[in-house]
Amino acid sequence: MTATPRTSTAPPDADEPLPHRRIVFGIVSIALLMASIDQTIVATALTAIQHDLDAPLNWSGWTITIYALGQILVMPVAGRLGDQFGRKRIFLGAAVLFTLASLACSLVDNIYLLVVFRALQAIGGGAFMPTATGIVAEQFGRDRDRAVGMFTSIFPIGGVLGPIIGGVIVTYWSWREIFLVNVPAGLLLILLAARFIPRSTPAKAARIDLVGAALLALTILTGMYGITSLGSRDAGPLDPVFLTAEVLALVFGFLFVRHANRAASPFIPVRLLRGRGFGVMNAINLLYGAAVLGFGALFPLYAEARYGIQPLQAGTLLTARAVGMICVAGLAVFALRRTGYRAPMIGGFLLVAAGMTVMAIAPHGLTPYAWLAIAAGITGIGMGLSIPASNNASLQLAPDQISAIAGLRGMFRQSGGIIAVSVTTTLLSHSANPGIAQAHSFVVFAAVLLLIVPFTLLVPDHRGSW
């Protein structure tokens, strides 16, 4: 007998898990893994893309930058739309767009079209996280805290797998297959999602706040464009492009907050942006993204620049981090109801900071590769401990807006990562010894994580299910 899709009429805080929750979990996990892999998979193909399309280096780099920017831009938007119009509808639309854009990326004949289609691919990929988080929460009822913690731990794993998969594909096929492999996987995802994911009940019909959405988009776009210009243009903090973009971001941000305070039904409610619950978690996510995502993007470069480790070996060092994270994340998820959120977050932040500090120190009694692998494993254990708790923190305060909260969480983390990478690469480009300079940057990342600890004490703690 085949399963019959059902319409979920239960409210978001319903207690009873739904029958096909594990199938749905697997489906949305595929989507999240695809989106996160595509965030880093292109890095290994930049040289091949540049040569094949006769592209300038800065435009080749934008194939990575535009994907990150697109995800940051769409995460809070998709989360809000999912809550308002139904998560399955937005999820399916994202899957279709991601698949078609991937196909278009594999067929382009110039770098400019590739950047455009990567932007469209990012819109689809960025919409997966917030809508899928809401879908998982609906499906698992009283177990939603554990399911959300486990589900959102998938995203960092995809980021680690990306360069490895990309290296294999580029070595044995070509850069075009990096995008083409998404097409059959995307078609399967669309069919499974249409078949098994039940329709959610949209929020009470309300006129969509187009002005708020536009102001938020302009704030993010100008702010992140200015930050990325630091890295992509080898510019300094007094560069006119950077200053102009950041001034515009401040203006648009001010207008967005003023509009949200005055609108009857704002696109992003102000209470999700500030206050002891949401405001402190937004600050934590920004700083956590800067330290952890920035470190992950620059770690292989550090191994190559300071110790002369070969690129393929340097990429595999991230596997040690992934192993540490996978080993701990599952246990941390099931311990959340006893530990609450603060304890695992503080413990995880301290472990990641310790691992980064070890990386910055010269090896003692071990080969550089073994030393860095151990340090990466320590950071992975810290991430596995802290990510499930930080992903759940504040969700219990507004369970009817899970997708919107997940979208904002992703936006702040990705923004922090872009800021860290752009600023660090700018400093490295002016350094006489990039390897040592990057070691110093890891110490700074560790200090940022220590700075987060006092903020964590302000997070509303929670034990038990929500």
C-alpha positions as CSV (number, residue, x, y, z in Angstrom):
1,M,0.0,0.0,0.0
2,T,1.4,3.4,-0.9
3,A,1.4,6.3,1.5
4,T,-1.3,8.9,1.0
5,P,-0.2,12.5,1.5
6,R,-2.1,14.2,4.2
7,T,-2.7,17.9,5.0
8,S,-1.4,19.0,8.3
9,T,-4.1,20.9,10.1
10,A,-2.5,20.8,13.5
11,P,-1.1,24.0,14.9
12,P,2.7,24.4,15.1
13,D,2.8,23.4,18.8
14,A,0.9,20.1,18.3
15,D,2.3,17.3,20.4
16,E,1.8,14.3,18.2
17,P,4.5,13.4,15.6
18,L,3.2,12.7,12.1
19,P,3.4,9.2,10.5
20,H,5.8,9.9,7.6
21,R,8.1,12.2,9.5
22,R,11.3,10.2,8.9
23,I,10.7,10.1,5.2
24,V,10.1,13.8,5.2
25,F,13.2,14.4,7.3
26,G,15.3,12.4,4.7
27,I,13.8,14.4,1.8
28,V,14.5,17.9,3.2
29,S,17.9,16.7,4.4
30,I,18.8,16.0,0.8
31,A,17.9,19.5,-0.1
32,L,19.9,21.1,2.7
33,L,22.9,18.9,1.8
34,M,22.8,19.9,-1.8
35,A,22.6,23.6,-1.0
36,S,25.5,23.5,1.5
37,I,27.7,21.4,-0.8
38,D,27.2,23.9,-3.6
39,Q,28.4,26.7,-1.3
40,T,32.0,25.3,-1.4
41,I,32.1,22.8,-4.3
42,V,33.0,25.5,-6.8
43,A,36.1,26.6,-5.0
44,T,38.0,23.6,-6.5
45,A,36.9,24.5,-10.0
46,L,37.8,28.2,-10.1
47,T,41.0,27.6,-12.2
48,A,39.2,25.4,-14.7
49,I,36.3,27.8,-15.0
50,Q,38.7,30.7,-15.5
51,H,40.6,28.9,-18.2
52,D,37.6,27.4,-20.0
53,L,35.5,30.6,-20.1
54,D,38.5,32.9,-20.5
55,A,37.3,34.8,-17.4
56,P,39.1,37.4,-15.3
57,L,40.0,36.1,-11.9
58,N,37.8,38.6,-10.0
59,W,34.7,37.4,-12.0
60,S,35.6,33.8,-11.4
61,G,35.7,34.5,-7.7
62,W,32.2,36.0,-7.9
63,T,30.8,32.6,-8.7
64,I,31.4,31.9,-5.0
65,T,30.6,35.3,-3.6
66,I,27.3,35.7,-5.4
67,Y,26.1,32.3,-4.0
68,A,26.9,33.4,-0.4
69,L,25.2,36.8,-1.0
70,G,22.1,35.3,-2.6
71,Q,21.7,32.9,0.3
72,I,22.0,35.7,2.9
73,L,19.5,37.8,1.0
74,V,16.9,35.1,0.6
75,M,17.0,33.2,3.9
76,P,14.9,35.7,6.0
77,V,12.6,36.3,3.0
78,A,11.9,32.7,2.4
79,G,11.4,32.0,6.1
80,R,8.7,34.7,6.3
81,L,7.1,33.6,3.0
82,G,7.0,30.0,4.2
83,D,5.2,31.0,7.4
84,Q,2.7,33.1,5.5
85,F,2.0,31.1,2.3
86,G,2.8,27.5,3.3
87,R,6.2,25.9,3.6
88,K,5.7,23.1,1.1
89,R,4.8,25.6,-1.6
90,I,8.0,27.7,-1.0
91,F,10.1,24.5,-0.6
92,L,9.0,23.1,-4.0
93,G,9.5,26.4,-5.7
94,A,13.0,26.6,-4.3
95,A,13.7,23.0,-5.5
96,V,12.5,23.8,-9.0
97,L,14.6,27.0,-9.2
98,F,17.7,25.4,-7.8
99,T,17.5,22.5,-10.3
100,L,16.9,24.7,-13.4
101,A,19.6,27.2,-12.4
102,S,22.1,24.3,-11.9
103,L,21.3,23.1,-15.4
104,A,21.7,26.6,-16.8
105,C,25.1,26.9,-15.0
106,S,26.4,23.7,-16.7
107,L,25.5,25.0,-20.1
108,V,26.8,28.6,-20.1
109,D,29.5,29.9,-22.4
110,N,30.6,33.0,-20.6
111,I,31.4,33.9,-17.0
112,Y,28.8,36.7,-16.7
113,L,25.9,34.3,-17.4
114,L,27.5,31.8,-14.9
115,V,27.4,34.5,-12.2
116,V,23.8,35.3,-13.0
117,F,22.7,31.7,-12.9
118,R,24.7,31.1,-9.7
119,A,22.7,34.0,-8.1
120,L,19.4,32.2,-9.1
121,Q,20.8,28.9,-7.8
122,A,21.6,30.7,-4.5
123,I,18.0,31.9,-4.2
124,G,16.7,28.4,-4.5
125,G,19.4,26.9,-2.2
126,G,19.0,29.7,0.4
127,A,15.2,29.0,0.7
128,F,15.8,25.4,1.7
129,M,17.1,26.0,5.2
130,P,14.2,28.1,6.7
131,T,11.3,26.3,5.0
132,A,12.7,22.9,5.7
133,T,13.3,23.7,9.3
134,G,9.7,24.7,9.6
135,I,8.6,21.5,7.9
136,V,10.7,19.3,10.2
137,A,9.3,21.1,13.3
138,E,5.7,20.4,12.0
139,Q,6.4,16.8,11.4
140,F,8.0,15.8,14.7
141,G,5.6,17.4,17.2
142,R,6.9,17.0,20.8
143,D,10.3,15.8,19.4
144,R,10.8,18.8,17.2
145,D,13.6,20.1,19.4
146,R,15.7,17.0,18.7
147,A,14.8,16.9,15.0
148,V,15.6,20.5,14.4
149,G,19.0,20.1,16.2
150,M,19.9,17.1,14.2
151,F,18.6,18.5,10.9
152,T,20.4,21.8,11.1
153,S,23.7,20.1,11.9
154,I,23.7,18.8,8.3
155,F,24.6,22.2,6.8
156,P,28.2,22.3,8.0
157,I,28.8,18.8,6.8
158,G,27.9,19.7,3.3
159,G,30.3,22.6,3.4
160,V,33.1,20.1,4.3
161,L,32.2,17.7,1.6
162,G,32.0,20.3,-1.1
163,P,35.7,20.8,-1.9
164,I,36.3,17.0,-1.7
165,I,33.5,16.2,-4.2
166,G,34.4,19.1,-6.4
167,G,38.0,18.0,-6.5
168,V,37.0,14.5,-7.7
169,I,34.6,15.7,-10.3
170,V,37.0,18.3,-11.8
171,T,39.8,15.7,-11.8
172,Y,37.8,13.0,-13.7
173,W,35.2,15.0,-15.6
174,S,35.0,18.8,-15.9
175,W,33.7,21.8,-14.0
176,R,30.3,21.6,-15.8
177,E,29.5,18.3,-14.1
178,I,29.7,20.1,-10.7
179,F,26.4,21.8,-11.6
180,L,25.0,19.0,-13.8
181,V,25.0,16.4,-11.0
182,N,22.4,18.6,-9.2
183,V,19.8,18.0,-12.0
184,P,18.9,14.3,-11.5
185,A,19.1,14.8,-7.7
186,G,16.9,17.9,-7.9
187,L,14.3,16.1,-10.1
188,L,14.2,13.3,-7.5
189,L,13.9,15.8,-4.7
190,I,10.9,17.6,-6.4
191,L,9.1,14.3,-7.0
192,L,9.6,13.1,-3.4
193,A,8.7,16.4,-1.9
194,A,5.5,16.7,-4.0
195,R,4.6,13.1,-3.0
196,F,5.4,13.0,0.7
197,I,5.6,16.5,2.3
198,P,2.2,17.4,3.6
199,R,0.7,20.9,3.0
200,S,1.1,23.1,6.0
201,T,-1.5,25.5,7.1
202,P,-0.4,29.1,6.1
203,A,-0.6,31.9,8.7
204,K,-3.7,34.1,8.7
205,A,-3.9,35.8,5.3
206,A,-2.3,39.2,5.4
207,R,-1.1,41.7,2.8
208,I,2.6,41.1,2.2
209,D,4.9,43.9,3.3
210,L,6.7,44.6,0.0
211,V,8.3,47.8,1.4
212,G,9.8,46.0,4.3
213,A,11.0,43.1,2.1
214,A,12.6,45.6,-0.3
215,L,14.3,47.6,2.5
216,L,15.7,44.4,4.1
217,A,17.0,43.2,0.8
218,L,18.7,46.5,0.1
219,T,20.2,46.6,3.6
220,I,21.8,43.1,3.2
221,L,22.8,43.6,-0.4
222,T,24.6,46.9,0.0
223,G,26.2,45.9,3.3
224,M,27.5,42.6,2.1
225,Y,28.6,44.0,-1.2
226,G,30.8,46.6,0.6
227,I,32.3,43.9,2.8
228,T,33.1,41.5,-0.1
229,S,34.7,44.4,-2.0
230,L,37.4,44.4,0.7
231,G,38.5,40.9,-0.4
232,S,37.7,40.9,-4.1
233,R,39.2,44.3,-4.9
234,D,42.2,44.2,-2.5
235,A,40.7,47.4,-1.1
236,G,41.2,49.1,2.3
237,P,38.7,50.4,4.9
238,L,38.9,53.9,3.2
239,D,38.0,52.6,-0.2
240,P,35.2,54.7,-1.7
241,V,33.2,51.6,-2.9
242,F,33.3,50.1,0.6
243,L,32.4,53.3,2.4
244,T,29.6,54.2,0.0
245,A,28.1,50.7,0.3
246,E,28.2,50.7,4.1
247,V,26.7,54.1,4.4
248,L,23.8,53.0,2.1
249,A,23.4,49.9,4.2
250,L,23.1,52.0,7.4
251,V,20.5,54.2,5.7
252,F,18.5,51.3,4.4
253,G,18.8,49.5,7.8
254,F,17.5,52.6,9.6
255,L,14.6,52.9,7.2
256,F,13.8,49.2,7.6
257,V,13.7,49.3,11.4
258,R,11.6,52.5,11.3
259,H,9.2,50.9,8.9
260,A,9.0,47.6,10.9
261,N,8.1,49.6,14.0
262,R,5.3,51.5,12.2
263,A,3.8,48.8,9.9
264,A,0.7,47.0,11.0
265,S,2.0,43.6,9.7
266,P,5.8,44.0,9.1
267,F,7.7,41.6,6.9
268,I,10.1,40.8,9.8
269,P,8.6,41.6,13.2
270,V,10.9,43.8,15.2
271,R,10.6,41.4,18.2
272,L,12.6,38.8,16.2
273,L,15.5,41.2,15.8
274,R,16.0,42.6,19.3
275,G,15.4,41.9,23.0
276,R,16.9,39.5,25.5
277,G,15.8,36.4,23.6
278,F,16.1,37.1,19.8
279,G,18.5,40.1,19.9
280,V,21.2,38.3,21.8
281,M,20.9,35.2,19.6
282,N,21.2,37.3,16.5
283,A,24.4,38.8,17.9
284,I,25.7,35.4,18.8
285,N,25.0,34.0,15.4
286,L,26.8,36.9,13.7
287,L,29.9,36.4,15.8
288,Y,29.8,32.6,15.7
289,G,29.5,32.7,11.9
290,A,32.5,35.1,11.7
291,A,34.7,32.8,13.8
292,V,33.5,29.3,12.6
293,L,32.6,29.8,9.0
294,G,35.5,32.2,8.4
295,F,37.9,29.7,9.9
296,G,36.5,26.8,7.8
297,A,36.9,28.7,4.6
298,L,40.5,29.7,5.3
299,F,41.8,26.6,7.1
300,P,43.1,24.7,3.9
301,L,44.8,27.9,2.8
302,Y,46.6,28.2,6.1
303,A,47.9,24.6,5.9
304,E,49.3,25.3,2.4
305,A,50.7,28.7,3.1
306,R,52.4,28.0,6.5
307,Y,53.4,24.3,6.2
308,G,53.5,23.7,2.4
309,I,50.9,20.9,2.7
310,Q,49.5,19.9,-0.7
311,P,46.0,21.2,-1.7
312,L,44.3,17.8,-1.6
313,Q,45.8,17.0,1.8
314,A,44.9,20.4,3.1
315,G,41.2,19.9,2.0
316,T,41.1,16.6,3.8
317,L,41.9,18.3,7.1
318,L,38.4,19.6,7.2
319,T,37.3,15.9,7.3
320,A,38.8,15.7,10.8
321,R,36.5,18.6,11.8
322,A,33.5,16.9,10.3
323,V,34.2,13.6,12.0
324,G,34.5,15.3,15.4
325,M,31.3,17.2,14.8
326,I,29.3,14.1,13.6
327,C,30.5,12.0,16.6
328,V,29.2,14.6,19.1
329,A,26.2,16.3,17.5
330,G,23.9,13.3,17.8
331,L,24.6,12.9,21.5
332,A,24.3,16.6,22.1
333,V,20.9,16.6,20.4
334,F,19.5,13.9,22.7
335,A,21.0,15.5,25.8
336,L,19.5,19.0,25.1
337,R,16.4,18.4,27.2
338,R,18.6,17.8,30.3
339,T,21.4,20.3,29.6
340,G,19.4,23.2,28.3
341,Y,20.9,25.6,25.7
342,R,23.5,27.6,27.7
343,A,25.8,24.8,28.9
344,P,26.5,23.1,25.6
345,M,26.9,26.4,23.8
346,I,29.5,27.7,26.3
347,G,31.3,24.3,26.3
348,G,31.3,24.1,22.5
349,F,32.5,27.7,22.0
350,L,35.4,27.1,24.5
351,L,36.4,23.9,22.7
352,V,36.4,25.5,19.3
353,A,38.4,28.4,20.6
354,A,40.9,25.9,22.1
355,G,41.2,24.1,18.8
356,M,41.9,27.3,16.9
357,T,44.5,28.4,19.4
358,V,46.3,25.0,19.0
359,M,46.3,25.5,15.2
360,A,48.1,28.9,15.6
361,I,50.9,27.3,17.7
362,A,53.8,25.6,15.9
363,P,53.6,21.7,16.1
364,H,55.3,20.0,19.0
365,G,56.5,16.4,18.5
366,L,54.1,15.8,15.6
367,T,54.1,16.4,11.8
368,P,52.2,19.6,10.8
369,Y,49.5,17.5,9.2
370,A,48.9,15.4,12.3
371,W,49.0,18.5,14.5
372,L,46.4,20.4,12.4
373,A,44.2,17.3,12.1
374,I,44.1,17.0,15.9
375,A,43.3,20.7,16.3
376,A,40.6,20.4,13.6
377,G,39.1,17.5,15.4
378,I,38.9,19.5,18.6
379,T,37.0,22.3,16.8
380,G,34.7,19.7,15.3
381,I,33.8,18.4,18.7
382,G,33.1,21.9,19.9
383,M,30.9,22.6,16.9
384,G,29.0,19.3,17.4
385,L,28.4,20.3,21.0
386,S,27.3,23.9,20.4
387,I,25.4,23.8,17.0
388,P,22.3,21.8,18.1
389,A,21.8,24.1,21.2
390,S,22.4,27.3,19.3
391,N,20.0,26.2,16.5
392,N,17.2,25.5,19.0
393,A,17.8,28.5,21.2
394,S,14.9,31.0,21.0
395,L,12.7,28.8,18.8
396,Q,10.5,28.0,21.8
397,L,9.8,31.7,22.2
398,A,7.8,31.9,18.9
399,P,7.1,28.3,17.6
400,D,4.6,29.8,15.1
401,Q,7.5,31.6,13.3
402,I,10.1,28.9,13.2
403,S,10.9,29.4,9.5
404,A,11.4,33.2,9.9
405,I,13.7,32.6,12.9
406,A,15.7,30.0,11.1
407,G,16.0,32.3,8.1
408,L,17.4,35.1,10.3
409,R,19.8,32.7,12.0
410,G,21.2,31.7,8.6
411,M,21.4,35.3,7.5
412,F,23.4,36.4,10.5
413,R,25.8,33.4,10.4
414,Q,26.5,33.7,6.7
415,S,27.0,37.4,7.1
416,G,29.5,36.9,9.8
417,G,31.3,34.3,7.7
418,I,31.6,36.7,4.7
419,I,32.8,39.6,6.9
420,A,35.5,37.4,8.4
421,V,36.7,36.0,5.1
422,S,36.7,39.3,3.3
423,V,38.6,41.2,6.1
424,T,41.1,38.3,6.7
425,T,41.9,37.9,3.0
426,T,42.4,41.7,2.7
427,L,44.9,41.6,5.6
428,L,46.7,38.5,4.2
429,S,47.2,40.2,0.8
430,H,49.2,43.0,2.6
431,S,51.2,40.6,4.8
432,A,54.8,39.7,4.2
433,N,54.2,36.2,5.7
434,P,50.6,35.1,5.1
435,G,51.0,31.9,7.0
436,I,51.9,33.6,10.3
437,A,49.4,36.4,9.7
438,Q,46.7,33.7,9.3
439,A,47.8,32.1,12.5
440,H,47.2,35.4,14.2
441,S,43.8,35.6,12.6
442,F,42.9,32.2,14.2
443,V,43.8,33.7,17.6
444,V,41.5,36.5,16.9
445,F,38.7,34.1,15.9
446,A,39.3,32.3,19.2
447,A,39.0,35.6,21.1
448,V,35.7,36.3,19.3
449,L,34.3,33.0,20.6
450,L,35.4,33.8,24.1
451,L,33.6,37.2,23.7
452,I,30.4,35.3,22.9
453,V,30.4,33.4,26.3
454,P,29.0,36.4,28.3
455,F,26.3,36.9,25.7
456,T,25.3,33.2,26.1
457,L,24.4,33.8,29.7
458,L,21.7,36.2,28.5
459,V,20.1,33.5,26.3
460,P,16.7,32.3,27.7
461,D,17.6,28.8,28.8
462,H,15.2,25.9,28.3
463,R,14.9,22.3,29.3
464,G,12.5,19.7,28.1
465,S,10.6,19.7,24.8
466,W,8.9,22.8,23.4
